[in-house]
Amino acid sequence: MSKKTKLLGLLLSSAIVLGSMQPVAANDLDGHWARNIILEMQSKNIISGYADGTFKPNEQMTRAEFIKVINRAFGFKGNSDKKFTDVNPDDWFAGEVAIAYANGYLKGFPDGSFKPNAVISRVEVAVILSRILKIEDDAAAADQFTDSASIPAWAKGSIGALAKAGYLKGYPDGSFGFDKNITRSEAFAFVYTPSNDYVAKQEQMKKEEAKKEEAKKKEEAKKKEAEKTKTPPSSSPSGNSYTPSPSPSPSPQPPVEQKKVKTISFTPADFNITLEDGKLTIQVVYDPADASDKGVTWELKEGMAFVAIESQTKDSITLKALDNGNYKVQATLTANHQIMNHFSGTVSNQVVSVSGVGTPADKAITGLSPERIYAVEVDGKYFAVNADGKLGHAYSTMDEATLASVKLNAGVTAITDLNNTKHYIVTDVSDVINAYFINKVKAYIALDEATITLKNMKETEEKGNALDAEIQAKLAEWQNQGNQQLKEELNALYTNQFLPKKQQIAAKIQSLRVELLQKVNLVKIQLELIRPGLSTDRAENIISTVEQYKKDMPAETWESIPNKEKFDTLVAEVEKYKLFAAQTVSINEIGGIDLSGPNGSVFTVDWELIKIKNGNQLETLERGANSSTDIPNQLHALRKAGLGNYKAKLTLKLQYLENQSLESELKEVKRLSNDLGALELDANLVPKSNTPNSKVRFNLADGYLEWDAVENATSYDVRAEITDKSREGNIGGEYLNSSEENDNFNNMENEFEKSFLSRPNNKWFALEGKKSERVFVAIGLEQPKVELSKFVPYTNTTGFTPDEGNIENDDSAKIFLKVWIIPRNEQSLYLSDMKDYLSLGNTSKLANFIVDSVSFPKFLKEFKILN
């Protein structure tokens, strides 16, 4: 359970025995008991009065004000980069807080705050001075006070030690007043004697050090002088003169290497404190043990509320338990700050005394006054008390619990929902609330106008108006309660300081409103510039300008600006453009247009498929508008356009940004090469000797035609053309139809769909005889082989002459037979170019065999085409 009750505080009384507080006259030092002390401290520039010449000796003092007095009185200097959540660099007390932290007498609170504006208490002052003076704790000496049993255990040793040393006394009733805050005059008087002793001691130490240094210098000077006046020994007085041999000079010795500390560790290894008010001494272990640069400095890094440094040397530290919790201590080698180590431990079994009313075994705490306000501390949490006597929400500080209790527990006479296995501290916070409200008003009066901004001006104005209403209500409340002193103090603050400050703040807010209006108008001008066709540079400039004005605006002001949606759209478009520009466009191997890149974004684009010749656009084959993941496959268009180079172009069209386009690298539609070579047969269907390199094989005996597989081919078509040279126009067939795009049959890939051959009874045949030739085909062969029996005529073909049936027996008919083997790959960018197969003058590229001067009936029978 935490022993720091923020509103009970940590401060103690002065060494002067004080009576009850009385209002001070206008000349607020005349007749005051601390007048001489205050004036002397003023003469030493330790303290200064207010601008109106007063010192306000009976007002309470904040933590920030007190540490300023401490720093001046004890002559502390220094700096620290320690950050506190409630201390800003431009606060007047920021430098004072840094000095306090650097000198180690105040470390702040576990939640990272310093609470500079919190009123400081008597207990807190005692602990601070005890730390500064480094006097040994003496809890027993605190028993001289009648309320010693209620003094928090963590502060009792400090209070007793200071009392024993004569630095403090209690009130006339014999109490210490542990639950009271300290006044300015008490604080001045309390610091006065210890600081004088401290400064005098420091000066005396400096003088003694100077004397030692002077004596050392004189001794060294004497030694040097004696060395100069030494004379060599005289000759022997007898006749036998003797001259001693000169002593040999000592051989030079290598310098002794000074060992340095490499690591530091600690002993004992158990860093936990389990005894009530227990102590723990830790020794440093050096490696190597005989190093010449031993010595560390200590720092309590965490757990200031749970342990205190009782004493320390360059080789050891003694900690004293304050409260249950975790702590961390760091040791740093003085000679080398790069070498450091730390140890951490836990404090447990610290018993907390119960203050106020109630005992650890109570299930209910009774005897509370319905006119007072209470808060309860349980195990380091602070609870507000509601009107039914129930514990409300848990807070991390007593300040928060107190404020909540004010709103909840009017009329409370008992607290009834307690767990009898725990300890409780019940605090009467009624008087603290009144002081808190006065300080709340003072905090508003002390508000730095430079901290009022466009974003917080509305909140500042509302807080001022709300506080004004609270002041009126509080004045009426204190009037009814007969609390004349507080009423007069608050009324004076309200009239003389609060209202003028409120007017100054109102003037500042009015100027900020003018500034805000100007920024809104500048934003509107920028919004007018958002129109279609913006370049990305211009768009980013508009965005940057608007963002500069927007960052200072309250959110509700920005939301109220007309057409701000244009800005939001533009921001999204610039981001989309950047993502689009990082993508890559390509045509894949099966004719698809792909868009890929970082972030996996999907875009709606206009797309084009373009044929390129000699680096220039030849024609646009296809176009459309689709999602970047749903562009239609363009294989058919690529194959229809034939051999050549192609690219894809994607255009991102946005509302305000100019169109942005991406183009792919060129993709080539390639020829499916046919290097089978020509095979020529004589009249007896025997290969001629001039085609030895052909990769085509004709086997009449077994009835098949075979060839080598062609690279990249997935199927084959075979075309057999038989021409009756003796009867022009009588028989024949046409394999391919012409088209407007392809009059010369030079791209067979795309002509099939116009005149594809039917396939009855699973046999291949030619369609429509018009000339003196007959064509047989076999298409879609998966293997490089075809049976000759597949080449059959189609007897019902139109266009034959009436004597078609007699041709079989016409031995005088002379035919010319030619066969083409055409490799295919229908699912890729490889094409079969008919130019390779129809150029009869270039037999080296023909995949064919030729038979000349064979009688037609004989050929048909031997070719096994006729039964």
Disulfide bonds with the S-S distance in Angstrom:
none
